[in-house]
Amino acid sequence: MLPAEYVLLDLGAGTAFNELDYFLASDHGFILITP
């Protein structure tokens, strides 16, 4: 548990499964995709 209200993850191209686990463990997720 982190002592923070919000946590931002800047995941670039080639994101590994270990990094995606942090996103999937969250209560809410937001994805921003730019072409």
PDB file of N, CA, C and O in Angstrom, chain B, residues numbered from 101:
ATOM      1  N   MET B 101       0.843  -1.169   0.000  1.00  0.00           N
ATOM      2  CA  MET B 101       0.000   0.000   0.000  1.00  0.00           C
ATOM      3  C   MET B 101       0.888   1.233   0.000  1.00  0.00           C
ATOM      4  O   MET B 101       1.802   1.350   0.816  1.00  0.00           O
ATOM      5  N   LEU B 102       0.620   2.135  -0.903  1.00  0.00           N
ATOM      6  CA  LEU B 102       1.378   3.379  -0.979  1.00  0.00           C
ATOM      7  C   LEU B 102       0.636   4.488  -0.245  1.00  0.00           C
ATOM      8  O   LEU B 102      -0.589   4.570  -0.334  1.00  0.00           O
ATOM      9  N   PRO B 103       1.350   5.335   0.473  1.00  0.00           N
ATOM     10  CA  PRO B 103       0.699   6.446   1.175  1.00  0.00           C
ATOM     11  C   PRO B 103       0.428   7.606   0.223  1.00  0.00           C
ATOM     12  O   PRO B 103       0.903   8.721   0.442  1.00  0.00           O
ATOM     13  N   ALA B 104      -0.340   7.339  -0.837  1.00  0.00           N
ATOM     14  CA  ALA B 104      -0.633   8.368  -1.834  1.00  0.00           C
ATOM     15  C   ALA B 104      -2.062   8.195  -2.323  1.00  0.00           C
ATOM     16  O   ALA B 104      -2.595   7.086  -2.355  1.00  0.00           O
ATOM     17  N   GLU B 105      -2.665   9.297  -2.698  1.00  0.00           N
ATOM     18  CA  GLU B 105      -4.023   9.240  -3.227  1.00  0.00           C
ATOM     19  C   GLU B 105      -4.020   8.843  -4.700  1.00  0.00           C
ATOM     20  O   GLU B 105      -4.902   8.115  -5.155  1.00  0.00           O
ATOM     21  N   TYR B 106      -3.019   9.327  -5.444  1.00  0.00           N
ATOM     22  CA  TYR B 106      -2.891   9.015  -6.866  1.00  0.00           C
ATOM     23  C   TYR B 106      -1.466   8.563  -7.167  1.00  0.00           C
ATOM     24  O   TYR B 106      -0.506   9.060  -6.579  1.00  0.00           O
ATOM     25  N   VAL B 107      -1.346   7.623  -8.085  1.00  0.00           N
ATOM     26  CA  VAL B 107      -0.038   7.173  -8.558  1.00  0.00           C
ATOM     27  C   VAL B 107      -0.085   7.167 -10.077  1.00  0.00           C
ATOM     28  O   VAL B 107      -0.964   6.545 -10.672  1.00  0.00           O
ATOM     29  N   LEU B 108       0.860   7.859 -10.705  1.00  0.00           N
ATOM     30  CA  LEU B 108       0.940   7.907 -12.162  1.00  0.00           C
ATOM     31  C   LEU B 108       2.083   7.027 -12.630  1.00  0.00           C
ATOM     32  O   LEU B 108       3.203   7.129 -12.132  1.00  0.00           O
ATOM     33  N   LEU B 109       1.792   6.161 -13.592  1.00  0.00           N
ATOM     34  CA  LEU B 109       2.819   5.314 -14.190  1.00  0.00           C
ATOM     35  C   LEU B 109       2.956   5.703 -15.652  1.00  0.00           C
ATOM     36  O   LEU B 109       1.982   5.657 -16.403  1.00  0.00           O
ATOM     37  N   ASP B 110       4.147   6.081 -16.052  1.00  0.00           N
ATOM     38  CA  ASP B 110       4.422   6.424 -17.442  1.00  0.00           C
ATOM     39  C   ASP B 110       5.030   5.195 -18.100  1.00  0.00           C
ATOM     40  O   ASP B 110       6.242   4.989 -18.062  1.00  0.00           O
ATOM     41  N   LEU B 111       4.163   4.378 -18.707  1.00  0.00           N
ATOM     42  CA  LEU B 111       4.611   3.129 -19.309  1.00  0.00           C
ATOM     43  C   LEU B 111       4.782   3.334 -20.804  1.00  0.00           C
ATOM     44  O   LEU B 111       3.821   3.627 -21.515  1.00  0.00           O
ATOM     45  N   GLY B 112       5.977   3.183 -21.263  1.00  0.00           N
ATOM     46  CA  GLY B 112       6.285   3.394 -22.670  1.00  0.00           C
ATOM     47  C   GLY B 112       6.044   2.144 -23.502  1.00  0.00           C
ATOM     48  O   GLY B 112       5.526   1.140 -23.013  1.00  0.00           O
ATOM     49  N   ALA B 113       6.429   2.229 -24.757  1.00  0.00           N
ATOM     50  CA  ALA B 113       6.306   1.088 -25.663  1.00  0.00           C
ATOM     51  C   ALA B 113       7.181  -0.052 -25.155  1.00  0.00           C
ATOM     52  O   ALA B 113       8.254   0.176 -24.598  1.00  0.00           O
ATOM     53  N   GLY B 114       6.716  -1.265 -25.349  1.00  0.00           N
ATOM     54  CA  GLY B 114       7.478  -2.420 -24.889  1.00  0.00           C
ATOM     55  C   GLY B 114       7.329  -2.683 -23.408  1.00  0.00           C
ATOM     56  O   GLY B 114       8.245  -3.211 -22.778  1.00  0.00           O
ATOM     57  N   THR B 115       6.189  -2.323 -22.841  1.00  0.00           N
ATOM     58  CA  THR B 115       5.944  -2.530 -21.412  1.00  0.00           C
ATOM     59  C   THR B 115       5.882  -4.025 -21.107  1.00  0.00           C
ATOM     60  O   THR B 115       5.205  -4.778 -21.806  1.00  0.00           O
ATOM     61  N   ALA B 116       6.581  -4.444 -20.071  1.00  0.00           N
ATOM     62  CA  ALA B 116       6.638  -5.855 -19.696  1.00  0.00           C
ATOM     63  C   ALA B 116       5.436  -6.228 -18.827  1.00  0.00           C
ATOM     64  O   ALA B 116       4.734  -5.359 -18.308  1.00  0.00           O
ATOM     65  N   PHE B 117       5.216  -7.517 -18.681  1.00  0.00           N
ATOM     66  CA  PHE B 117       4.079  -7.996 -17.892  1.00  0.00           C
ATOM     67  C   PHE B 117       4.189  -7.576 -16.432  1.00  0.00           C
ATOM     68  O   PHE B 117       3.169  -7.307 -15.797  1.00  0.00           O
ATOM     69  N   ASN B 118       5.399  -7.513 -15.885  1.00  0.00           N
ATOM     70  CA  ASN B 118       5.568  -7.100 -14.486  1.00  0.00           C
ATOM     71  C   ASN B 118       5.061  -5.686 -14.268  1.00  0.00           C
ATOM     72  O   ASN B 118       4.467  -5.405 -13.227  1.00  0.00           O
ATOM     73  N   GLU B 119       5.275  -4.798 -15.210  1.00  0.00           N
ATOM     74  CA  GLU B 119       4.801  -3.419 -15.082  1.00  0.00           C
ATOM     75  C   GLU B 119       3.290  -3.346 -15.247  1.00  0.00           C
ATOM     76  O   GLU B 119       2.639  -2.521 -14.606  1.00  0.00           O
ATOM     77  N   LEU B 120       2.729  -4.187 -16.087  1.00  0.00           N
ATOM     78  CA  LEU B 120       1.279  -4.200 -16.260  1.00  0.00           C
ATOM     79  C   LEU B 120       0.565  -4.695 -15.010  1.00  0.00           C
ATOM     80  O   LEU B 120      -0.588  -4.329 -14.781  1.00  0.00           O
ATOM     81  N   ASP B 121       1.217  -5.511 -14.201  1.00  0.00           N
ATOM     82  CA  ASP B 121       0.612  -5.990 -12.959  1.00  0.00           C
ATOM     83  C   ASP B 121       0.282  -4.842 -12.014  1.00  0.00           C
ATOM     84  O   ASP B 121      -0.722  -4.904 -11.305  1.00  0.00           O
ATOM     85  N   TYR B 122       1.106  -3.792 -11.989  1.00  0.00           N
ATOM     86  CA  TYR B 122       0.804  -2.623 -11.161  1.00  0.00           C
ATOM     87  C   TYR B 122      -0.493  -1.972 -11.616  1.00  0.00           C
ATOM     88  O   TYR B 122      -1.310  -1.559 -10.793  1.00  0.00           O
ATOM     89  N   PHE B 123      -0.677  -1.883 -12.920  1.00  0.00           N
ATOM     90  CA  PHE B 123      -1.897  -1.285 -13.459  1.00  0.00           C
ATOM     91  C   PHE B 123      -3.109  -2.155 -13.135  1.00  0.00           C
ATOM     92  O   PHE B 123      -4.154  -1.641 -12.736  1.00  0.00           O
ATOM     93  N   LEU B 124      -2.976  -3.448 -13.303  1.00  0.00           N
ATOM     94  CA  LEU B 124      -4.095  -4.357 -13.071  1.00  0.00           C
ATOM     95  C   LEU B 124      -4.451  -4.475 -11.591  1.00  0.00           C
ATOM     96  O   LEU B 124      -5.581  -4.837 -11.261  1.00  0.00           O
ATOM     97  N   ALA B 125      -3.519  -4.178 -10.700  1.00  0.00           N
ATOM     98  CA  ALA B 125      -3.775  -4.259  -9.262  1.00  0.00           C
ATOM     99  C   ALA B 125      -4.520  -3.041  -8.735  1.00  0.00           C
ATOM    100  O   ALA B 125      -4.975  -3.047  -7.592  1.00  0.00           O
ATOM    101  N   SER B 126      -4.650  -2.012  -9.536  1.00  0.00           N
ATOM    102  CA  SER B 126      -5.299  -0.782  -9.073  1.00  0.00           C
ATOM    103  C   SER B 126      -6.819  -0.930  -9.073  1.00  0.00           C
ATOM    104  O   SER B 126      -7.376  -1.779  -9.770  1.00  0.00           O
ATOM    105  N   ASP B 127      -7.470  -0.097  -8.286  1.00  0.00           N
ATOM    106  CA  ASP B 127      -8.931  -0.090  -8.254  1.00  0.00           C
ATOM    107  C   ASP B 127      -9.504   0.546  -9.514  1.00  0.00           C
ATOM    108  O   ASP B 127     -10.529   0.098 -10.029  1.00  0.00           O
ATOM    109  N   HIS B 128      -8.850   1.578 -10.005  1.00  0.00           N
ATOM    110  CA  HIS B 128      -9.295   2.300 -11.199  1.00  0.00           C
ATOM    111  C   HIS B 128      -8.100   2.511 -12.115  1.00  0.00           C
ATOM    112  O   HIS B 128      -6.986   2.761 -11.654  1.00  0.00           O
ATOM    113  N   GLY B 129      -8.341   2.408 -13.400  1.00  0.00           N
ATOM    114  CA  GLY B 129      -7.260   2.628 -14.356  1.00  0.00           C
ATOM    115  C   GLY B 129      -7.674   3.629 -15.416  1.00  0.00           C
ATOM    116  O   GLY B 129      -8.858   3.767 -15.723  1.00  0.00           O
ATOM    117  N   PHE B 130      -6.714   4.312 -15.963  1.00  0.00           N
ATOM    118  CA  PHE B 130      -6.944   5.293 -17.018  1.00  0.00           C
ATOM    119  C   PHE B 130      -5.844   5.107 -18.047  1.00  0.00           C
ATOM    120  O   PHE B 130      -4.660   5.130 -17.711  1.00  0.00           O
ATOM    121  N   ILE B 131      -6.232   4.924 -19.299  1.00  0.00           N
ATOM    122  CA  ILE B 131      -5.262   4.713 -20.371  1.00  0.00           C
ATOM    123  C   ILE B 131      -5.363   5.871 -21.347  1.00  0.00           C
ATOM    124  O   ILE B 131      -6.452   6.217 -21.804  1.00  0.00           O
ATOM    125  N   LEU B 132      -4.228   6.462 -21.662  1.00  0.00           N
ATOM    126  CA  LEU B 132      -4.146   7.541 -22.649  1.00  0.00           C
ATOM    127  C   LEU B 132      -3.246   7.065 -23.774  1.00  0.00           C
ATOM    128  O   LEU B 132      -2.085   6.723 -23.550  1.00  0.00           O
ATOM    129  N   ILE B 133      -3.784   7.045 -24.984  1.00  0.00           N
ATOM    130  CA  ILE B 133      -3.041   6.575 -26.149  1.00  0.00           C
ATOM    131  C   ILE B 133      -2.941   7.710 -27.147  1.00  0.00           C
ATOM    132  O   ILE B 133      -3.945   8.336 -27.488  1.00  0.00           O
ATOM    133  N   THR B 134      -1.727   7.979 -27.618  1.00  0.00           N
ATOM    134  CA  THR B 134      -1.529   8.994 -28.651  1.00  0.00           C
ATOM    135  C   THR B 134      -0.931   8.327 -29.880  1.00  0.00           C
ATOM    136  O   THR B 134      -0.046   7.479 -29.761  1.00  0.00           O
ATOM    137  N   PRO B 135      -1.403   8.701 -31.043  1.00  0.00           N
ATOM    138  CA  PRO B 135      -0.887   8.080 -32.276  1.00  0.00           C
ATOM    139  C   PRO B 135       0.510   8.557 -32.626  1.00  0.00           C
ATOM    140  O   PRO B 135       1.076   8.126 -33.631  1.00  0.00           O
TER     141      PRO B 135
END
